[in-house]
Amino acid sequence: MTAVLPSAAHESGTAAHLVVLDTALLESLTVDGADGHHLARVRRLGAGAHLTVADGSGIWRRYEVTAARHGTLELAAVATEQVEAPPARALSVMPALSKGTKLETIAAHLTELGVAEIAPVVLDRSVLRPDESGRRRLHERLVESVRLAAMQARRSRLPVMRPPGELDVAALAALSPGRVLVAHHGAEPAPRLPEGALTVVTGPEGGFSPAELARFAEFRAIWWGLGNFVLRAETAPLAAAARLLV
């Protein structure tokens, strides 16, 4: 396998479609189910068409459609496996669960922006507090939202999609000093950011509670403002990711 450009997008001239499948990229593949229906019936791919298949870990390969019938595509490899380079900065975004905020949309946009990990958290002022069953269902929807967003963005390396859970302050405290960012309105801008991995936490409606701000301060998180205006819960994680990944 050969390292290539940051994504499979440069192949768009000869393989305009990317599908991410949880499978090894063998010499021949079958695409059926919802993906097969979309490609065969909606995108109207037929014999002779080319597409890229990725395994979600950054490995991708070009294929030719050898047969298309009843929403099922039969594929044959026409190139060797390639590897998408990892992002220059591994960014983990921890958006708060918030009532009225469509977390699937946030996860999709964060995937497009190139984050490495998405870990939704329940904070003190989070109105949305699903039980264990609700969290499992939400996680399933988020995983699929991330996969679909990656295909649209032609990204073959999926971000890690963590199940929604409580904020683990102790785990954040164990990270290297200066690598935890708290997107807090009115905070002083962060100093020059260190190279390498970063984690950014964004709040729910109403922001962080005084108790949370006190706990964040204990492990020397960097306070980082997002401009002069108060951002909505669904806007803050996207603004933070865009600023940190540019």
ChimeraX commands (.cxc) that place a marker at each C-alpha (Angstrom):
marker #1 position 0.00,0.00,0.00 radius 0.5
marker #1 position 1.20,3.49,-0.88 radius 0.5
marker #1 position 0.59,6.75,0.99 radius 0.5
marker #1 position -1.19,9.25,-1.23 radius 0.5
marker #1 position -2.79,12.65,-1.05 radius 0.5
marker #1 position -4.78,13.47,2.14 radius 0.5
marker #1 position -7.93,11.79,0.82 radius 0.5
marker #1 position -9.42,9.86,-2.07 radius 0.5
marker #1 position -10.93,13.08,-3.42 radius 0.5
marker #1 position -8.21,13.54,-6.04 radius 0.5
marker #1 position -9.56,10.43,-7.78 radius 0.5
marker #1 position -12.86,12.15,-8.47 radius 0.5
marker #1 position -12.06,12.50,-12.15 radius 0.5
marker #1 position -12.22,8.75,-12.69 radius 0.5
marker #1 position -14.21,7.53,-9.66 radius 0.5
marker #1 position -16.82,10.11,-8.77 radius 0.5
marker #1 position -18.41,8.07,-5.98 radius 0.5
marker #1 position -17.05,6.87,-2.64 radius 0.5
marker #1 position -18.72,4.25,-0.49 radius 0.5
marker #1 position -17.43,3.31,2.96 radius 0.5
marker #1 position -17.93,-0.35,3.86 radius 0.5
marker #1 position -16.97,-2.36,6.92 radius 0.5
marker #1 position -15.05,-4.93,4.93 radius 0.5
marker #1 position -11.64,-5.84,3.60 radius 0.5
marker #1 position -10.99,-4.39,0.15 radius 0.5
marker #1 position -10.74,-7.66,-1.77 radius 0.5
marker #1 position -10.27,-8.14,-5.50 radius 0.5
marker #1 position -14.05,-8.44,-5.89 radius 0.5
marker #1 position -16.84,-6.99,-3.76 radius 0.5
marker #1 position -20.62,-6.94,-3.64 radius 0.5
marker #1 position -22.45,-3.77,-2.60 radius 0.5
marker #1 position -26.07,-4.32,-1.66 radius 0.5
marker #1 position -28.57,-3.02,0.90 radius 0.5
marker #1 position -29.10,0.72,1.18 radius 0.5
marker #1 position -25.71,1.51,-0.38 radius 0.5
marker #1 position -26.33,-0.76,-3.36 radius 0.5
marker #1 position -29.79,0.71,-3.88 radius 0.5
marker #1 position -28.48,4.26,-3.75 radius 0.5
marker #1 position -25.62,3.62,-6.17 radius 0.5
marker #1 position -27.59,1.47,-8.62 radius 0.5
marker #1 position -31.05,3.07,-8.49 radius 0.5
marker #1 position -30.35,6.70,-7.50 radius 0.5
marker #1 position -26.85,7.30,-8.87 radius 0.5
marker #1 position -27.59,4.93,-11.75 radius 0.5
marker #1 position -24.19,3.29,-11.78 radius 0.5
marker #1 position -24.03,0.44,-14.25 radius 0.5
marker #1 position -21.48,-1.92,-15.73 radius 0.5
marker #1 position -18.30,-0.07,-16.64 radius 0.5
marker #1 position -18.71,2.71,-14.06 radius 0.5
marker #1 position -15.94,3.34,-11.55 radius 0.5
marker #1 position -16.14,4.08,-7.86 radius 0.5
marker #1 position -13.91,4.15,-4.80 radius 0.5
marker #1 position -14.48,1.88,-1.83 radius 0.5
marker #1 position -12.97,2.68,1.58 radius 0.5
marker #1 position -12.88,0.60,4.75 radius 0.5
marker #1 position -13.21,3.55,7.15 radius 0.5
marker #1 position -9.68,3.21,8.53 radius 0.5
marker #1 position -8.07,5.26,5.75 radius 0.5
marker #1 position -7.55,2.46,3.21 radius 0.5
marker #1 position -9.29,2.87,-0.14 radius 0.5
marker #1 position -9.29,1.24,-3.56 radius 0.5
marker #1 position -10.75,1.92,-7.00 radius 0.5
marker #1 position -13.23,-0.55,-8.48 radius 0.5
marker #1 position -15.17,-1.05,-11.69 radius 0.5
marker #1 position -18.80,-2.14,-11.70 radius 0.5
marker #1 position -19.02,-5.47,-13.51 radius 0.5
marker #1 position -22.76,-6.01,-13.00 radius 0.5
marker #1 position -25.71,-4.06,-11.57 radius 0.5
marker #1 position -29.07,-5.68,-10.88 radius 0.5
marker #1 position -31.91,-5.20,-8.43 radius 0.5
marker #1 position -30.04,-2.67,-6.27 radius 0.5
marker #1 position -26.87,-4.78,-6.06 radius 0.5
marker #1 position -23.50,-3.94,-7.59 radius 0.5
marker #1 position -20.75,-6.43,-8.35 radius 0.5
marker #1 position -17.29,-4.82,-8.28 radius 0.5
marker #1 position -13.83,-5.76,-9.50 radius 0.5
marker #1 position -10.69,-3.98,-8.31 radius 0.5
marker #1 position -8.84,-1.96,-10.95 radius 0.5
marker #1 position -6.07,-0.57,-8.72 radius 0.5
marker #1 position -4.10,-1.44,-5.62 radius 0.5
marker #1 position -5.04,-0.30,-2.12 radius 0.5
marker #1 position -4.07,3.23,-1.17 radius 0.5
marker #1 position -3.79,4.89,2.23 radius 0.5
marker #1 position -5.25,8.26,3.16 radius 0.5
marker #1 position -2.78,10.29,5.18 radius 0.5
marker #1 position -3.90,10.99,8.77 radius 0.5
marker #1 position -4.98,14.56,9.58 radius 0.5
marker #1 position -2.19,17.01,10.34 radius 0.5
marker #1 position -3.80,17.67,13.72 radius 0.5
marker #1 position -5.75,15.02,15.62 radius 0.5
marker #1 position -8.68,16.98,17.03 radius 0.5
marker #1 position -11.20,15.51,19.45 radius 0.5
marker #1 position -14.43,17.49,19.77 radius 0.5
marker #1 position -16.71,17.00,22.79 radius 0.5
marker #1 position -20.05,18.70,22.01 radius 0.5
marker #1 position -22.62,18.89,24.79 radius 0.5
marker #1 position -25.94,17.12,24.44 radius 0.5
marker #1 position -28.54,19.85,24.03 radius 0.5
marker #1 position -32.29,19.83,23.59 radius 0.5
marker #1 position -33.31,20.88,20.10 radius 0.5
marker #1 position -29.80,20.34,18.75 radius 0.5
marker #1 position -29.57,17.68,16.06 radius 0.5
marker #1 position -26.40,15.91,17.07 radius 0.5
marker #1 position -26.38,13.84,13.87 radius 0.5
marker #1 position -25.99,17.05,11.86 radius 0.5
marker #1 position -23.18,18.29,14.11 radius 0.5
marker #1 position -21.37,14.95,13.77 radius 0.5
marker #1 position -21.76,15.04,9.99 radius 0.5
marker #1 position -20.33,18.56,9.72 radius 0.5
marker #1 position -17.44,17.73,12.07 radius 0.5
marker #1 position -16.65,14.76,9.84 radius 0.5
marker #1 position -16.54,17.04,6.81 radius 0.5
marker #1 position -14.19,19.39,8.64 radius 0.5
marker #1 position -11.74,16.56,9.34 radius 0.5
marker #1 position -11.89,15.95,13.09 radius 0.5
marker #1 position -10.36,12.73,14.41 radius 0.5
marker #1 position -12.82,11.99,17.21 radius 0.5
marker #1 position -16.33,13.03,18.29 radius 0.5
marker #1 position -17.35,12.39,21.89 radius 0.5
marker #1 position -20.76,13.85,22.89 radius 0.5
marker #1 position -21.05,14.60,26.61 radius 0.5
marker #1 position -23.80,15.29,29.13 radius 0.5
marker #1 position -23.02,18.47,31.08 radius 0.5
marker #1 position -24.64,20.13,34.08 radius 0.5
marker #1 position -26.96,22.28,31.97 radius 0.5
marker #1 position -27.76,19.63,29.37 radius 0.5
marker #1 position -31.52,19.31,29.13 radius 0.5
marker #1 position -31.28,16.21,26.94 radius 0.5
marker #1 position -30.36,13.27,29.19 radius 0.5
marker #1 position -31.15,9.99,27.41 radius 0.5
marker #1 position -31.13,6.73,29.35 radius 0.5
marker #1 position -28.80,3.87,28.44 radius 0.5
marker #1 position -31.13,2.57,25.74 radius 0.5
marker #1 position -31.56,6.06,24.30 radius 0.5
marker #1 position -27.81,6.57,24.25 radius 0.5
marker #1 position -27.30,3.33,22.32 radius 0.5
marker #1 position -29.89,4.32,19.73 radius 0.5
marker #1 position -28.38,7.80,19.43 radius 0.5
marker #1 position -24.90,6.33,19.00 radius 0.5
marker #1 position -26.13,4.08,16.18 radius 0.5
marker #1 position -27.59,7.08,14.37 radius 0.5
marker #1 position -24.40,9.07,14.90 radius 0.5
marker #1 position -22.20,6.28,13.50 radius 0.5
marker #1 position -24.31,6.15,10.34 radius 0.5
marker #1 position -24.39,9.95,10.06 radius 0.5
marker #1 position -20.58,10.03,10.22 radius 0.5
marker #1 position -20.28,7.31,7.57 radius 0.5
marker #1 position -22.63,9.07,5.16 radius 0.5
marker #1 position -20.88,12.41,5.72 radius 0.5
marker #1 position -17.50,10.81,5.03 radius 0.5
marker #1 position -18.76,9.43,1.73 radius 0.5
marker #1 position -20.11,12.84,0.71 radius 0.5
marker #1 position -16.82,14.51,1.70 radius 0.5
marker #1 position -14.76,11.75,0.05 radius 0.5
marker #1 position -13.04,10.98,3.30 radius 0.5
marker #1 position -11.88,7.39,3.69 radius 0.5
marker #1 position -10.67,7.68,7.29 radius 0.5
marker #1 position -13.70,7.94,9.57 radius 0.5
marker #1 position -13.49,9.84,12.84 radius 0.5
marker #1 position -13.90,7.78,16.00 radius 0.5
marker #1 position -17.54,8.21,17.09 radius 0.5
marker #1 position -17.80,7.74,20.86 radius 0.5
marker #1 position -21.10,6.85,22.55 radius 0.5
marker #1 position -22.69,9.79,24.41 radius 0.5
marker #1 position -21.68,9.81,28.07 radius 0.5
marker #1 position -20.88,11.85,31.14 radius 0.5
marker #1 position -17.92,14.20,31.00 radius 0.5
marker #1 position -14.90,12.45,32.52 radius 0.5
marker #1 position -12.97,15.32,34.05 radius 0.5
marker #1 position -10.32,12.96,35.42 radius 0.5
marker #1 position -9.61,11.65,31.91 radius 0.5
marker #1 position -9.26,15.21,30.62 radius 0.5
marker #1 position -6.95,16.05,33.51 radius 0.5
marker #1 position -4.71,13.16,32.46 radius 0.5
marker #1 position -4.06,14.77,29.07 radius 0.5
marker #1 position -0.92,16.80,28.53 radius 0.5
marker #1 position -1.22,20.35,29.96 radius 0.5
marker #1 position -2.37,22.84,27.37 radius 0.5
marker #1 position -4.03,20.26,25.11 radius 0.5
marker #1 position -7.56,20.72,26.48 radius 0.5
marker #1 position -9.51,23.68,25.14 radius 0.5
marker #1 position -12.76,24.92,26.65 radius 0.5
marker #1 position -14.89,26.95,24.23 radius 0.5
marker #1 position -16.17,29.48,26.72 radius 0.5
marker #1 position -17.81,32.74,25.69 radius 0.5
marker #1 position -15.95,35.74,27.05 radius 0.5
marker #1 position -12.75,33.84,27.77 radius 0.5
marker #1 position -9.39,35.19,26.78 radius 0.5
marker #1 position -8.09,33.93,23.43 radius 0.5
marker #1 position -5.77,30.95,23.71 radius 0.5
marker #1 position -2.03,31.52,23.37 radius 0.5
marker #1 position -0.10,29.81,20.59 radius 0.5
marker #1 position -1.41,26.28,20.40 radius 0.5
marker #1 position 0.93,23.31,20.77 radius 0.5
marker #1 position 1.52,20.95,17.88 radius 0.5
marker #1 position -0.21,17.59,17.90 radius 0.5
marker #1 position -3.44,16.34,19.38 radius 0.5
marker #1 position -6.01,18.67,20.96 radius 0.5
marker #1 position -9.37,18.22,22.69 radius 0.5
marker #1 position -12.04,20.92,22.71 radius 0.5
marker #1 position -15.16,20.87,24.91 radius 0.5
marker #1 position -18.21,22.94,23.95 radius 0.5
marker #1 position -21.18,23.69,26.18 radius 0.5
marker #1 position -24.97,23.27,26.02 radius 0.5
marker #1 position -27.66,25.94,26.06 radius 0.5
marker #1 position -26.77,28.36,28.81 radius 0.5
marker #1 position -23.09,27.44,28.70 radius 0.5
marker #1 position -21.03,25.73,31.36 radius 0.5
marker #1 position -22.10,25.79,34.99 radius 0.5
marker #1 position -19.92,27.59,37.59 radius 0.5
marker #1 position -19.01,24.19,39.04 radius 0.5
marker #1 position -17.81,22.96,35.65 radius 0.5
marker #1 position -15.74,26.07,35.05 radius 0.5
marker #1 position -14.11,25.54,38.42 radius 0.5
marker #1 position -13.30,21.91,37.61 radius 0.5
marker #1 position -11.89,22.88,34.23 radius 0.5
marker #1 position -9.63,25.47,35.84 radius 0.5
marker #1 position -8.19,22.84,38.16 radius 0.5
marker #1 position -6.47,20.99,35.36 radius 0.5
marker #1 position -5.28,24.11,33.60 radius 0.5
marker #1 position -7.41,23.82,30.49 radius 0.5
marker #1 position -6.85,26.62,28.02 radius 0.5
marker #1 position -9.77,29.05,27.99 radius 0.5
marker #1 position -10.59,29.85,24.41 radius 0.5
marker #1 position -13.18,32.37,23.27 radius 0.5
marker #1 position -15.14,32.06,20.04 radius 0.5
marker #1 position -15.50,35.70,19.18 radius 0.5
marker #1 position -17.62,38.51,20.60 radius 0.5
marker #1 position -21.02,36.86,20.35 radius 0.5
marker #1 position -22.78,33.99,22.06 radius 0.5
marker #1 position -22.91,30.96,19.77 radius 0.5
marker #1 position -25.64,28.35,19.76 radius 0.5
marker #1 position -24.81,24.90,21.11 radius 0.5
marker #1 position -24.73,23.48,17.57 radius 0.5
marker #1 position -22.57,26.31,16.22 radius 0.5
marker #1 position -19.77,26.29,18.81 radius 0.5
marker #1 position -18.30,22.85,18.03 radius 0.5
marker #1 position -18.23,23.62,14.31 radius 0.5
marker #1 position -16.63,27.05,14.83 radius 0.5
marker #1 position -14.05,25.56,17.16 radius 0.5
marker #1 position -13.17,22.75,14.74 radius 0.5
marker #1 position -12.91,25.13,11.79 radius 0.5
marker #1 position -10.54,27.46,13.65 radius 0.5
marker #1 position -8.36,24.69,15.00 radius 0.5
marker #1 position -8.05,22.71,11.77 radius 0.5
marker #1 position -7.42,25.56,9.32 radius 0.5
marker link #1:1,2 radius 0.2
marker link #1:2,3 radius 0.2
marker link #1:3,4 radius 0.2
marker link #1:4,5 radius 0.2
marker link #1:5,6 radius 0.2
marker link #1:6,7 radius 0.2
marker link #1:7,8 radius 0.2
marker link #1:8,9 radius 0.2
marker link #1:9,10 radius 0.2
marker link #1:10,11 radius 0.2
marker link #1:11,12 radius 0.2
marker link #1:12,13 radius 0.2
marker link #1:13,14 radius 0.2
marker link #1:14,15 radius 0.2
marker link #1:15,16 radius 0.2
marker link #1:16,17 radius 0.2
marker link #1:17,18 radius 0.2
marker link #1:18,19 radius 0.2
marker link #1:19,20 radius 0.2
marker link #1:20,21 radius 0.2
marker link #1:21,22 radius 0.2
marker link #1:22,23 radius 0.2
marker link #1:23,24 radius 0.2
marker link #1:24,25 radius 0.2
marker link #1:25,26 radius 0.2
marker link #1:26,27 radius 0.2
marker link #1:27,28 radius 0.2
marker link #1:28,29 radius 0.2
marker link #1:29,30 radius 0.2
marker link #1:30,31 radius 0.2
marker link #1:31,32 radius 0.2
marker link #1:32,33 radius 0.2
marker link #1:33,34 radius 0.2
marker link #1:34,35 radius 0.2
marker link #1:35,36 radius 0.2
marker link #1:36,37 radius 0.2
marker link #1:37,38 radius 0.2
marker link #1:38,39 radius 0.2
marker link #1:39,40 radius 0.2
marker link #1:40,41 radius 0.2
marker link #1:41,42 radius 0.2
marker link #1:42,43 radius 0.2
marker link #1:43,44 radius 0.2
marker link #1:44,45 radius 0.2
marker link #1:45,46 radius 0.2
marker link #1:46,47 radius 0.2
marker link #1:47,48 radius 0.2
marker link #1:48,49 radius 0.2
marker link #1:49,50 radius 0.2
marker link #1:50,51 radius 0.2
marker link #1:51,52 radius 0.2
marker link #1:52,53 radius 0.2
marker link #1:53,54 radius 0.2
marker link #1:54,55 radius 0.2
marker link #1:55,56 radius 0.2
marker link #1:56,57 radius 0.2
marker link #1:57,58 radius 0.2
marker link #1:58,59 radius 0.2
marker link #1:59,60 radius 0.2
marker link #1:60,61 radius 0.2
marker link #1:61,62 radius 0.2
marker link #1:62,63 radius 0.2
marker link #1:63,64 radius 0.2
marker link #1:64,65 radius 0.2
marker link #1:65,66 radius 0.2
marker link #1:66,67 radius 0.2
marker link #1:67,68 radius 0.2
marker link #1:68,69 radius 0.2
marker link #1:69,70 radius 0.2
marker link #1:70,71 radius 0.2
marker link #1:71,72 radius 0.2
marker link #1:72,73 radius 0.2
marker link #1:73,74 radius 0.2
marker link #1:74,75 radius 0.2
marker link #1:75,76 radius 0.2
marker link #1:76,77 radius 0.2
marker link #1:77,78 radius 0.2
marker link #1:78,79 radius 0.2
marker link #1:79,80 radius 0.2
marker link #1:80,81 radius 0.2
marker link #1:81,82 radius 0.2
marker link #1:82,83 radius 0.2
marker link #1:83,84 radius 0.2
marker link #1:84,85 radius 0.2
marker link #1:85,86 radius 0.2
marker link #1:86,87 radius 0.2
marker link #1:87,88 radius 0.2
marker link #1:88,89 radius 0.2
marker link #1:89,90 radius 0.2
marker link #1:90,91 radius 0.2
marker link #1:91,92 radius 0.2
marker link #1:92,93 radius 0.2
marker link #1:93,94 radius 0.2
marker link #1:94,95 radius 0.2
marker link #1:95,96 radius 0.2
marker link #1:96,97 radius 0.2
marker link #1:97,98 radius 0.2
marker link #1:98,99 radius 0.2
marker link #1:99,100 radius 0.2
marker link #1:100,101 radius 0.2
marker link #1:101,102 radius 0.2
marker link #1:102,103 radius 0.2
marker link #1:103,104 radius 0.2
marker link #1:104,105 radius 0.2
marker link #1:105,106 radius 0.2
marker link #1:106,107 radius 0.2
marker link #1:107,108 radius 0.2
marker link #1:108,109 radius 0.2
marker link #1:109,110 radius 0.2
marker link #1:110,111 radius 0.2
marker link #1:111,112 radius 0.2
marker link #1:112,113 radius 0.2
marker link #1:113,114 radius 0.2
marker link #1:114,115 radius 0.2
marker link #1:115,116 radius 0.2
marker link #1:116,117 radius 0.2
marker link #1:117,118 radius 0.2
marker link #1:118,119 radius 0.2
marker link #1:119,120 radius 0.2
marker link #1:120,121 radius 0.2
marker link #1:121,122 radius 0.2
marker link #1:122,123 radius 0.2
marker link #1:123,124 radius 0.2
marker link #1:124,125 radius 0.2
marker link #1:125,126 radius 0.2
marker link #1:126,127 radius 0.2
marker link #1:127,128 radius 0.2
marker link #1:128,129 radius 0.2
marker link #1:129,130 radius 0.2
marker link #1:130,131 radius 0.2
marker link #1:131,132 radius 0.2
marker link #1:132,133 radius 0.2
marker link #1:133,134 radius 0.2
marker link #1:134,135 radius 0.2
marker link #1:135,136 radius 0.2
marker link #1:136,137 radius 0.2
marker link #1:137,138 radius 0.2
marker link #1:138,139 radius 0.2
marker link #1:139,140 radius 0.2
marker link #1:140,141 radius 0.2
marker link #1:141,142 radius 0.2
marker link #1:142,143 radius 0.2
marker link #1:143,144 radius 0.2
marker link #1:144,145 radius 0.2
marker link #1:145,146 radius 0.2
marker link #1:146,147 radius 0.2
marker link #1:147,148 radius 0.2
marker link #1:148,149 radius 0.2
marker link #1:149,150 radius 0.2
marker link #1:150,151 radius 0.2
marker link #1:151,152 radius 0.2
marker link #1:152,153 radius 0.2
marker link #1:153,154 radius 0.2
marker link #1:154,155 radius 0.2
marker link #1:155,156 radius 0.2
marker link #1:156,157 radius 0.2
marker link #1:157,158 radius 0.2
marker link #1:158,159 radius 0.2
marker link #1:159,160 radius 0.2
marker link #1:160,161 radius 0.2
marker link #1:161,162 radius 0.2
marker link #1:162,163 radius 0.2
marker link #1:163,164 radius 0.2
marker link #1:164,165 radius 0.2
marker link #1:165,166 radius 0.2
marker link #1:166,167 radius 0.2
marker link #1:167,168 radius 0.2
marker link #1:168,169 radius 0.2
marker link #1:169,170 radius 0.2
marker link #1:170,171 radius 0.2
marker link #1:171,172 radius 0.2
marker link #1:172,173 radius 0.2
marker link #1:173,174 radius 0.2
marker link #1:174,175 radius 0.2
marker link #1:175,176 radius 0.2
marker link #1:176,177 radius 0.2
marker link #1:177,178 radius 0.2
marker link #1:178,179 radius 0.2
marker link #1:179,180 radius 0.2
marker link #1:180,181 radius 0.2
marker link #1:181,182 radius 0.2
marker link #1:182,183 radius 0.2
marker link #1:183,184 radius 0.2
marker link #1:184,185 radius 0.2
marker link #1:185,186 radius 0.2
marker link #1:186,187 radius 0.2
marker link #1:187,188 radius 0.2
marker link #1:188,189 radius 0.2
marker link #1:189,190 radius 0.2
marker link #1:190,191 radius 0.2
marker link #1:191,192 radius 0.2
marker link #1:192,193 radius 0.2
marker link #1:193,194 radius 0.2
marker link #1:194,195 radius 0.2
marker link #1:195,196 radius 0.2
marker link #1:196,197 radius 0.2
marker link #1:197,198 radius 0.2
marker link #1:198,199 radius 0.2
marker link #1:199,200 radius 0.2
marker link #1:200,201 radius 0.2
marker link #1:201,202 radius 0.2
marker link #1:202,203 radius 0.2
marker link #1:203,204 radius 0.2
marker link #1:204,205 radius 0.2
marker link #1:205,206 radius 0.2
marker link #1:206,207 radius 0.2
marker link #1:207,208 radius 0.2
marker link #1:208,209 radius 0.2
marker link #1:209,210 radius 0.2
marker link #1:210,211 radius 0.2
marker link #1:211,212 radius 0.2
marker link #1:212,213 radius 0.2
marker link #1:213,214 radius 0.2
marker link #1:214,215 radius 0.2
marker link #1:215,216 radius 0.2
marker link #1:216,217 radius 0.2
marker link #1:217,218 radius 0.2
marker link #1:218,219 radius 0.2
marker link #1:219,220 radius 0.2
marker link #1:220,221 radius 0.2
marker link #1:221,222 radius 0.2
marker link #1:222,223 radius 0.2
marker link #1:223,224 radius 0.2
marker link #1:224,225 radius 0.2
marker link #1:225,226 radius 0.2
marker link #1:226,227 radius 0.2
marker link #1:227,228 radius 0.2
marker link #1:228,229 radius 0.2
marker link #1:229,230 radius 0.2
marker link #1:230,231 radius 0.2
marker link #1:231,232 radius 0.2
marker link #1:232,233 radius 0.2
marker link #1:233,234 radius 0.2
marker link #1:234,235 radius 0.2
marker link #1:235,236 radius 0.2
marker link #1:236,237 radius 0.2
marker link #1:237,238 radius 0.2
marker link #1:238,239 radius 0.2
marker link #1:239,240 radius 0.2
marker link #1:240,241 radius 0.2
marker link #1:241,242 radius 0.2
marker link #1:242,243 radius 0.2
marker link #1:243,244 radius 0.2
marker link #1:244,245 radius 0.2
marker link #1:245,246 radius 0.2
view
